[in-house]
Amino acid sequence: MSQSAKILIVDDEANIRLTLNALLSREGYDVTVAASGEEAVVLLDQQSFDLLLVDLKMPGIDGMQVVSALRERQHDTAVIVLTGHGSLETAVEGLHQGIFDYLLKTTDPAQVVERVKAGLEDHNHRQRKERLLNVVSAAVQELRGASPQKAGQETTASSQEREIIIGSLHLNTWHQVATLNGRSLSLTPTEFRVLLCLAEHVGQMLSYTQLVQCAQGYDASELEASELIKPHIHHLRQKLEPDPATPRYLLNVRGKGYILQIDETS
């Protein structure tokens, strides 16, 4: 998890706020503090946080009410509850609110840092899982004949009307139509965007992560990007190659990415 993760500390005790602020700021986190539940709710309306450290017992809006307000606004923020004593009742309520952990206020500072790091890793894992589910869902819809477009997700390359001609391969970005040797290729929107990205860098290798970012606007690790892009390359070869088992156009650079190789004189 990036050390610039944003953390909100909520506690009505000034010494606890100051101690946790200093402790986590030294670790490189972007820390914001609130002296009450009311102040915390205002902050939650203004910005998002990766992790919330909140005192359980506070006058006015207490810790669990702050967590409830958080869940109405930011469902995947990791939450660590600070308490002077534990109870079964609050632990059960915490399960319903998706509390990551409970820490006693007397917990050793090193352990606080350790649990904060674990909470942020959990937050990062859940965000990554949600993004993957969104990508897979969009791919399934495309295969079923739909072509969903998320607001702001369309790539610059495909949002402008232009034609790319590389030898016998023609791409029209406005109509998202591709032809090879005069033969129309029946491509899904994602397949077209993958082919377009490769065509814009013809003869150059694009890594798995570059292809996923270019075609789907999604940041992924090399391993994750490899798994995401391979099915689209497979389907493109079925539609593009004379013999998909022996590709002439979509060439694989083992363990790195793909190259589009078109003879521009053909």
C-alpha positions as CSV (number, residue, x, y, z in Angstrom):
1,M,0.0,0.0,0.0
2,S,1.3,3.5,-0.9
3,Q,2.8,5.3,2.1
4,S,0.7,8.4,1.0
5,A,-2.5,6.7,2.1
6,K,-4.9,9.0,3.7
7,I,-5.9,8.4,7.4
8,L,-8.5,10.1,9.5
9,I,-8.0,10.0,13.3
10,V,-11.1,10.8,15.4
11,D,-10.7,11.1,19.2
12,D,-11.9,13.7,21.8
13,E,-8.7,13.2,23.8
14,A,-6.0,15.6,22.6
15,N,-3.1,13.5,23.8
16,I,-4.4,10.5,21.8
17,R,-4.8,12.6,18.7
18,L,-1.4,14.1,19.0
19,T,0.3,10.8,19.7
20,L,-1.3,8.9,16.8
21,N,-0.8,11.9,14.4
22,A,2.9,12.0,15.2
23,L,3.3,8.2,15.0
24,L,1.6,7.8,11.7
25,S,2.9,10.9,10.1
26,R,6.4,9.6,10.8
27,E,5.5,6.5,8.8
28,G,4.7,8.8,5.8
29,Y,0.9,8.7,5.9
30,D,-1.3,11.7,5.1
31,V,-3.0,12.2,8.4
32,T,-6.0,14.3,9.3
33,V,-7.4,14.6,12.8
34,A,-10.9,15.4,14.2
35,A,-11.6,16.2,17.8
36,S,-15.3,15.0,17.7
37,G,-17.7,12.8,15.8
38,E,-19.4,15.9,14.4
39,E,-16.1,17.2,13.0
40,A,-15.3,13.8,11.5
41,V,-18.7,13.7,9.7
42,V,-18.0,17.1,8.1
43,L,-14.6,15.8,7.0
44,L,-16.1,12.7,5.5
45,D,-18.4,14.9,3.4
46,Q,-15.3,16.8,2.1
47,Q,-12.9,14.1,1.2
48,S,-12.3,10.3,1.1
49,F,-10.0,8.3,3.3
50,D,-8.2,5.0,3.1
51,L,-8.4,4.2,6.8
52,L,-10.3,5.5,9.8
53,L,-9.0,5.3,13.4
54,V,-11.9,6.3,15.6
55,D,-12.5,6.4,19.4
56,L,-15.4,4.3,20.4
57,K,-16.7,6.5,23.3
58,M,-17.1,10.2,22.5
59,P,-19.7,12.7,23.6
60,G,-22.3,13.6,21.0
61,I,-21.7,11.5,17.9
62,D,-19.8,8.4,19.1
63,G,-17.4,6.1,17.3
64,M,-20.0,3.7,15.8
65,Q,-22.1,6.6,14.6
66,V,-19.1,8.0,12.8
67,V,-18.5,4.5,11.2
68,S,-22.2,4.5,10.1
69,A,-21.8,7.9,8.5
70,L,-18.6,6.7,6.8
71,R,-20.3,3.6,5.4
72,E,-23.0,5.8,3.9
73,R,-20.3,7.7,2.0
74,Q,-17.3,5.5,1.6
75,H,-18.1,1.8,1.8
76,D,-14.6,0.3,1.4
77,T,-12.5,2.5,3.9
78,A,-10.7,0.3,6.5
79,V,-11.8,1.0,10.1
80,I,-9.9,0.5,13.3
81,V,-11.8,1.3,16.5
82,L,-10.0,2.6,19.5
83,T,-11.4,1.6,22.9
84,G,-10.6,1.7,26.6
85,H,-12.3,-1.6,27.0
86,G,-13.9,-4.2,24.8
87,S,-17.4,-5.6,24.8
88,L,-19.3,-8.3,23.0
89,E,-22.0,-5.9,22.1
90,T,-19.7,-3.4,20.3
91,A,-17.8,-6.3,18.7
92,V,-21.0,-7.7,17.1
93,E,-22.1,-4.2,16.0
94,G,-18.6,-3.8,14.5
95,L,-19.0,-7.0,12.4
96,H,-22.1,-5.5,10.8
97,Q,-20.2,-2.3,10.0
98,G,-17.2,-4.1,8.6
99,I,-14.7,-3.1,11.3
100,F,-11.2,-4.3,10.4
101,D,-9.9,-4.3,14.0
102,Y,-10.2,-3.1,17.6
103,L,-7.3,-1.7,19.5
104,L,-7.0,-0.8,23.1
105,K,-5.8,2.8,23.7
106,T,-2.9,1.2,25.7
107,T,-1.7,-0.8,22.7
108,D,2.0,-0.6,22.0
109,P,2.8,2.0,19.2
110,A,4.6,-0.5,17.1
111,Q,1.5,-2.7,17.1
112,V,-0.7,0.2,16.1
113,V,1.5,0.9,13.1
114,E,1.4,-2.8,12.2
115,R,-2.4,-3.0,12.4
116,V,-2.7,0.2,10.4
117,K,-0.5,-1.3,7.6
118,A,-2.6,-4.5,7.7
119,G,-5.8,-2.4,7.5
120,L,-4.5,-0.5,4.5
121,E,-3.4,-3.7,2.8
122,D,-7.0,-5.1,3.3
123,H,-8.4,-1.8,1.9
124,N,-6.1,-2.0,-1.2
125,H,-7.1,-5.7,-1.7
126,R,-10.8,-5.0,-1.7
127,Q,-10.4,-2.0,-4.0
128,R,-8.4,-4.2,-6.5
129,K,-11.0,-6.9,-6.3
130,E,-13.8,-4.5,-7.0
131,R,-12.0,-3.0,-10.0
132,L,-11.4,-6.6,-11.3
133,L,-15.0,-7.4,-10.9
134,N,-16.0,-4.3,-12.9
135,V,-13.6,-5.1,-15.7
136,V,-14.8,-8.7,-15.9
137,S,-18.5,-7.6,-15.8
138,A,-17.9,-5.2,-18.6
139,A,-16.2,-7.9,-20.6
140,V,-19.1,-10.3,-20.1
141,Q,-21.5,-7.7,-21.2
142,E,-19.5,-7.1,-24.4
143,L,-19.4,-10.8,-25.2
144,R,-23.2,-10.8,-24.8
145,G,-23.5,-8.1,-27.3
146,A,-23.6,-5.0,-25.1
147,S,-21.1,-2.2,-25.2
148,P,-21.2,-0.4,-21.9
149,Q,-19.2,2.8,-21.7
150,K,-18.3,4.3,-18.4
151,A,-18.3,8.0,-18.2
152,G,-14.9,9.4,-18.6
153,Q,-13.4,6.0,-19.5
154,E,-13.3,6.4,-23.3
155,T,-9.8,6.6,-24.5
156,T,-8.6,9.7,-26.4
157,A,-7.6,7.6,-29.4
158,S,-11.1,6.2,-29.9
159,S,-13.0,9.5,-29.1
160,Q,-11.7,11.2,-32.3
161,E,-12.8,10.4,-35.8
162,R,-9.8,9.2,-37.8
163,E,-8.6,6.4,-39.9
164,I,-5.4,4.4,-39.3
165,I,-4.2,2.5,-42.4
166,I,-1.3,0.1,-42.0
167,G,-0.8,-1.9,-45.2
168,S,-4.0,-4.0,-45.6
169,L,-5.3,-3.2,-42.1
170,H,-7.8,-0.3,-41.9
171,L,-9.2,1.1,-38.6
172,N,-12.0,3.7,-38.4
173,T,-12.1,5.1,-34.8
174,W,-15.4,6.8,-35.2
175,H,-17.4,3.7,-36.3
176,Q,-15.0,1.3,-34.5
177,V,-14.7,-0.7,-37.7
178,A,-11.7,-2.7,-38.7
179,T,-11.0,-4.4,-42.0
180,L,-8.1,-6.6,-43.2
181,N,-7.5,-7.2,-46.9
182,G,-11.0,-5.7,-47.4
183,R,-12.6,-8.2,-45.0
184,S,-14.6,-6.7,-42.1
185,L,-13.5,-7.9,-38.7
186,S,-16.4,-8.5,-36.2
187,L,-14.8,-7.1,-33.1
188,T,-16.1,-6.4,-29.6
189,P,-15.4,-2.8,-28.4
190,T,-12.6,-4.0,-26.2
191,E,-11.0,-6.1,-29.0
192,F,-11.2,-3.0,-31.2
193,R,-9.5,-0.8,-28.6
194,V,-6.7,-3.4,-28.0
195,L,-6.1,-3.6,-31.8
196,L,-6.2,0.2,-32.0
197,C,-3.6,0.5,-29.2
198,L,-1.3,-2.0,-31.0
199,A,-1.9,-0.3,-34.4
200,E,-0.9,3.1,-32.9
201,H,2.4,1.5,-31.9
202,V,2.8,-0.9,-34.9
203,G,6.1,-2.7,-34.8
204,Q,6.6,-1.8,-31.1
205,M,6.0,-4.1,-28.2
206,L,3.3,-3.0,-25.7
207,S,3.5,-4.6,-22.3
208,Y,0.5,-6.3,-20.7
209,T,0.1,-3.3,-18.4
210,Q,0.3,-0.8,-21.2
211,L,-2.3,-2.6,-23.2
212,V,-4.7,-2.9,-20.3
213,Q,-4.2,0.8,-19.4
214,C,-4.6,1.9,-23.1
215,A,-7.6,-0.3,-24.0
216,Q,-9.5,-0.4,-20.7
217,G,-8.2,2.5,-18.7
218,Y,-7.3,0.2,-15.8
219,D,-4.0,0.1,-13.9
220,A,-3.0,-3.5,-13.1
221,S,0.1,-5.5,-12.1
222,E,2.0,-7.4,-14.9
223,L,0.5,-10.7,-13.8
224,E,-3.0,-9.4,-13.5
225,A,-2.8,-7.5,-16.8
226,S,-1.5,-10.6,-18.5
227,E,-4.5,-12.6,-17.4
228,L,-6.9,-9.7,-18.4
229,I,-5.4,-9.2,-21.9
230,K,-4.7,-12.8,-23.1
231,P,-8.4,-13.7,-23.8
232,H,-8.8,-10.6,-26.0
233,I,-5.6,-11.4,-27.9
234,H,-6.8,-15.0,-28.4
235,H,-10.1,-13.8,-29.8
236,L,-8.4,-11.2,-32.0
237,R,-6.2,-13.9,-33.5
238,Q,-9.2,-16.0,-34.3
239,K,-10.6,-13.1,-36.3
240,L,-7.4,-11.6,-37.7
241,E,-5.0,-14.4,-38.4
242,P,-5.1,-16.8,-41.4
243,D,-3.9,-19.5,-39.0
244,P,-4.4,-18.4,-35.4
245,A,-2.1,-21.3,-34.2
246,T,0.8,-19.6,-36.1
247,P,0.2,-15.9,-35.8
248,R,1.6,-13.6,-38.5
249,Y,0.2,-10.3,-37.2
250,L,-0.2,-10.4,-33.4
251,L,3.1,-11.6,-32.1
252,N,3.8,-12.6,-28.5
253,V,7.0,-11.4,-26.7
254,R,7.1,-14.2,-24.1
255,G,6.4,-12.9,-20.6
256,K,6.4,-9.2,-21.7
257,G,3.6,-8.3,-24.1
258,Y,2.5,-8.2,-27.7
259,I,3.5,-6.6,-31.1
260,L,1.4,-5.9,-34.1
261,Q,3.4,-6.7,-37.2
262,I,1.8,-5.6,-40.5
263,D,3.6,-5.5,-43.8
264,E,2.8,-1.9,-44.9
265,T,3.6,-2.7,-48.5
266,S,0.9,-5.4,-48.8
